[in-house]
Amino acid sequence: SLRYSAKAHHALGTHPPYTQSTMKFTSTFLALAGISAATADSYQCPGSAAWVYAWAEVDVTTTASCADAQAEVQARVAGTQDGSWTDPHNGGTYNVLSDSSYLELSRTTANGQYTDKMDLTFTDSGTGCTISGCSESQVTSIADFSTNYCNMRMLYCGTADGCTAVNGDLGSTETNKKTSAGASSTASDCFPSSTAVEDHTFVESVFGGVVHAAHDEAEVARRALRGSH
C-alpha cells in the first residue's frame, strides 16, 4: 500500500480528527486510485511531508561485518560528493543526515529536482551483518520506477550486480524487499536509460497534480462543513 502522511495533513490544517466529509472523500479517492493507508511496521523509516508518497523496504545480509558494511556505504556516499564514486542510478548525490543507532541518508537526483530520504540499520549476524533499509519519497509519488529501492541497493550491491565498490564487495544478498503500491523493486531499473528518467518525472508530475487537486477539494469540503456549524 501507499503511505500518506499525517504530518502533511497537520501542516495543511487537515490534521486528525478529520471531519466525516473529508475522511469519506479521502477514502473514496484513495480507493479509486488503488491506494490504502499503510500501518507502521518494524522498519526504521525517515518519514515524509508529502501527502501521498512511494516507499521501499529491504533486508540484506552481508558476509562483511557491520563495521565494514557501514564503512563501505559511507564511502560510496562520500564518493558521490567528491567524484571518487558514481551512483549508477543516474548519478545521484547522497548525503549523511544522521549517524547514530541507524544511518539516515538523503539522495538528490542529478538534476537537483528530487530528494529522497532513507534509513539503514546495521545488525551484527555472526561474522556478517544484516542491513534493514527503508527509503521514502519526499514528494507526492506513486510510480517510482524502483527509485526508492535503487536508492538503497546502489549502496550495498557488488561487482556481480554491475556495481563498483570503494573499499571492497560486501557479499550482499537480498532476503526481503517490499514496496508501496505502484512502486517497484527491479534491479535493472537501477541502471536506467534517459527515457526512463523522463517517464518517471512525467508520471510523478502528472499524479502529483491529481493528488493535490483532490486534496484541495477535500479541504474545501472540510471548511464548508466547519462553517455550517
Backbone torsions as a table, in degrees:
resi	resn	phi	psi	omega
1	SER	NA	160.6	178.3
2	LEU	-91.4	144.4	178.4
3	ARG	-91.2	143.4	167.5
4	TYR	-127.3	147.3	-162.3
5	SER	-98.8	124.5	173.9
6	ALA	-66.8	-29.5	178.9
7	LYS	-61.7	-42.3	-179.9
8	ALA	-66.5	-42.6	178.0
9	HIS	-59.4	-42.0	-179.7
10	HIS	-61.7	-43.5	-179.0
11	ALA	-64.9	-28.8	-177.1
12	LEU	-95.5	2.3	177.7
13	GLY	86.4	12.9	-179.8
14	THR	-116.4	36.9	-177.2
15	HIS	-77.1	158.1	179.2
16	PRO	-57.3	148.3	2.1
17	PRO	-79.0	132.0	178.9
18	TYR	-75.9	151.6	174.2
19	THR	-72.3	157.9	-179.4
20	GLN	-61.8	-37.1	-179.8
21	SER	-63.7	-46.2	-179.1
22	THR	-64.7	-43.9	-179.2
23	MET	-63.4	-40.4	-179.8
24	LYS	-64.8	-43.4	-179.8
25	PHE	-64.9	-46.5	-178.4
26	THR	-61.3	-45.0	-179.3
27	SER	-63.4	-41.2	179.4
28	THR	-63.9	-45.3	-180.0
29	PHE	-62.1	-45.8	-179.3
30	LEU	-64.5	-36.8	179.4
31	ALA	-66.1	-42.7	178.6
32	LEU	-63.6	-32.9	-179.6
33	ALA	-85.4	-2.6	-179.6
34	GLY	75.0	30.9	-175.1
35	ILE	-119.0	145.3	172.1
36	SER	-137.1	158.6	178.8
37	ALA	-74.1	134.1	-179.7
38	ALA	-92.2	137.6	176.0
39	THR	-82.1	159.5	-178.6
40	ALA	-65.9	144.9	175.9
41	ASP	-123.7	-166.5	-172.2
42	SER	-82.9	-3.1	-177.6
43	TYR	-79.2	142.9	171.8
44	GLN	-79.4	116.8	-176.8
45	CYS	-124.5	150.7	-176.0
46	PRO	-76.5	-22.5	-175.5
47	GLY	84.0	166.2	-179.2
48	SER	-149.5	145.1	177.1
49	ALA	-86.8	-6.5	179.4
50	ALA	-69.3	150.6	-178.2
51	TRP	-69.1	-45.9	176.0
52	VAL	-132.0	132.5	-175.6
53	TYR	-149.9	152.9	179.3
54	ALA	-84.6	156.7	179.7
55	TRP	-153.9	164.7	175.2
56	ALA	-146.2	148.4	177.0
57	GLU	-131.8	143.3	179.0
58	VAL	-138.7	153.0	168.0
59	ASP	-123.2	132.5	-175.5
60	VAL	-136.2	138.0	171.6
61	THR	-107.8	146.6	177.5
62	THR	-129.6	148.6	173.5
63	THR	-77.8	-20.8	176.5
64	ALA	-74.2	153.0	177.5
65	SER	-68.0	164.3	178.3
66	CYS	-62.8	-36.8	179.3
67	ALA	-61.9	-44.4	179.7
68	ASP	-70.6	-37.2	179.8
69	ALA	-64.7	-45.5	180.0
70	GLN	-67.1	-36.1	178.5
71	ALA	-65.6	-38.1	179.0
72	GLU	-67.2	-43.7	178.2
73	VAL	-59.2	-47.6	-178.6
74	GLN	-67.6	-30.3	177.5
75	ALA	-67.8	-39.1	177.5
76	ARG	-68.1	-39.6	177.2
77	VAL	-58.9	-49.7	179.7
78	ALA	-63.4	-34.3	-178.9
79	GLY	-64.1	-30.2	177.7
80	THR	-70.9	-18.1	-179.1
81	GLN	-91.9	-36.7	-178.4
82	ASP	-102.4	1.1	175.8
83	GLY	85.6	5.6	-178.6
84	SER	-83.6	-14.0	175.9
85	TRP	-144.5	137.8	-178.5
86	THR	-111.9	128.0	176.0
87	ASP	-65.3	116.8	-179.0
88	PRO	-61.6	-21.6	-178.4
89	HIS	-87.6	69.1	176.1
90	ASN	68.5	24.5	171.9
91	GLY	63.8	43.9	177.3
92	GLY	-72.2	167.1	178.9
93	THR	-117.5	123.9	179.2
94	TYR	-97.2	153.1	174.0
95	ASN	-141.4	146.5	175.2
96	VAL	-86.3	122.9	178.5
97	LEU	-97.7	-33.1	-179.2
98	SER	-157.2	141.6	179.0
99	ASP	-137.9	89.6	-178.9
100	SER	-131.4	-113.3	176.5
101	SER	-76.6	-13.6	173.9
102	TYR	-146.8	165.8	-178.3
103	LEU	-104.3	118.4	177.4
104	GLU	-105.5	128.0	-175.8
105	LEU	-127.5	162.1	169.3
106	SER	-126.1	153.4	174.4
107	ARG	-134.1	125.1	179.3
108	THR	-108.6	134.3	-179.7
109	THR	-63.8	158.9	-176.0
110	ALA	-58.2	-32.1	-180.0
111	ASN	-83.5	-1.9	176.8
112	GLY	75.8	7.4	-174.1
113	GLN	-87.4	-27.4	-174.4
114	TYR	-130.7	139.1	176.8
115	THR	-129.7	126.9	175.2
116	ASP	-109.0	159.7	175.8
117	LYS	-123.2	150.0	179.4
118	MET	-146.9	150.2	175.5
119	ASP	-118.4	134.6	177.3
120	LEU	-122.5	127.8	178.5
121	THR	-113.3	130.8	-176.9
122	PHE	-110.1	123.7	-178.9
123	THR	-126.5	125.9	179.3
124	ASP	-60.0	137.9	178.8
125	SER	-141.0	91.5	-173.3
126	GLY	64.9	-128.6	176.1
127	THR	-88.9	-6.3	-179.3
128	GLY	-103.5	-155.1	-175.3
129	CYS	-149.0	148.7	171.2
130	THR	-112.8	125.2	178.6
131	ILE	-108.6	125.0	173.6
132	SER	-111.5	127.2	-175.9
133	GLY	-128.9	149.1	177.3
134	CYS	-141.2	121.7	178.4
135	SER	-118.0	135.8	-178.6
136	GLU	-133.2	133.2	176.5
137	SER	-65.5	146.5	-179.3
138	GLN	-102.3	3.4	176.0
139	VAL	-129.7	164.4	178.9
140	THR	-58.8	125.0	-177.1
141	SER	-162.9	153.8	173.0
142	ILE	-129.8	-68.3	-178.6
143	ALA	-78.8	96.9	-174.7
144	ASP	-96.6	3.4	178.5
145	PHE	50.0	41.8	177.6
146	SER	69.1	12.7	-176.2
147	THR	-58.4	-47.8	-178.7
148	ASN	-63.8	-39.0	176.5
149	TYR	-63.6	-47.2	-178.9
150	CYS	-65.6	-30.9	176.6
151	ASN	-50.8	-40.3	-177.5
152	MET	-90.2	-43.7	-176.4
153	ARG	-57.0	-39.1	-177.1
154	MET	-64.7	-14.4	-178.0
155	LEU	-92.9	-14.1	179.5
156	TYR	-126.6	-7.9	-178.4
157	CYS	-65.5	158.2	-176.8
158	GLY	-117.1	-173.6	-177.8
159	THR	-61.6	-33.1	178.6
160	ALA	-65.2	-21.2	179.6
161	ASP	-94.3	-1.0	-177.3
162	GLY	90.7	14.5	-178.8
163	CYS	-105.7	156.9	177.8
164	THR	-109.0	125.1	178.7
165	ALA	-87.4	158.7	176.7
166	VAL	-93.2	-55.5	-179.8
167	ASN	-95.4	-29.9	-178.5
168	GLY	157.4	156.3	179.2
169	ASP	-60.7	146.0	-178.9
170	LEU	-93.1	-10.2	-175.5
171	GLY	65.0	49.8	-173.2
172	SER	-87.7	143.8	175.3
173	THR	-137.0	124.7	177.5
174	GLU	-78.5	126.2	-179.1
175	THR	-106.5	-16.1	179.6
176	ASN	-161.7	142.1	172.7
177	LYS	-149.4	144.1	-174.4
178	LYS	-147.0	140.6	179.3
179	THR	-134.4	165.0	174.2
180	SER	-72.8	163.7	177.3
181	ALA	-61.3	127.6	-179.9
182	GLY	96.9	-25.4	175.9
183	ALA	-84.5	169.7	-178.3
184	SER	-144.1	170.1	-179.4
185	SER	-140.9	62.0	-178.3
186	THR	-103.5	119.4	-174.5
187	ALA	-59.0	-37.0	-178.7
188	SER	-65.3	-22.6	177.4
189	ASP	-67.8	-16.4	-178.7
190	CYS	-76.3	-6.3	176.1
191	PHE	-127.0	61.7	-170.0
192	PRO	-80.7	164.6	173.6
193	SER	-86.5	167.9	178.7
194	SER	-63.9	-29.1	179.2
195	THR	-63.9	-41.8	179.7
196	ALA	-62.5	-37.5	179.1
197	VAL	-64.4	-42.7	179.9
198	GLU	-65.0	-40.3	178.5
199	ASP	-62.5	-42.1	179.6
200	HIS	-58.6	-49.1	-178.9
201	THR	-62.1	-41.8	-178.4
202	PHE	-64.9	-50.0	-178.9
203	VAL	-62.0	-44.0	-179.4
204	GLU	-61.3	-41.5	-178.5
205	SER	-68.2	-44.0	-178.8
206	VAL	-64.8	-48.3	-179.0
207	PHE	-65.8	-35.6	178.5
208	GLY	-58.2	-41.0	178.9
209	GLY	-64.4	-40.8	179.8
210	VAL	-64.3	-46.9	-178.4
211	VAL	-64.2	-43.7	-179.9
212	HIS	-65.3	-35.7	177.4
213	ALA	-64.8	-42.2	178.7
214	ALA	-64.0	-41.4	179.3
215	HIS	-63.0	-41.3	179.3
216	ASP	-61.1	-41.3	-179.7
217	GLU	-65.6	-40.4	178.5
218	ALA	-64.0	-37.3	-179.9
219	GLU	-67.6	-38.7	177.3
220	VAL	-62.2	-43.3	-179.9
221	ALA	-63.3	-41.5	-179.5
222	ARG	-62.5	-45.0	-178.0
223	ARG	-67.8	-37.1	179.2
224	ALA	-64.1	-41.7	179.1
225	LEU	-65.0	-41.3	179.2
226	ARG	-63.6	-38.9	-179.0
227	GLY	-70.1	-19.9	-178.5
228	SER	-81.5	-9.1	-178.5
229	HIS	-96.6	NA	NA
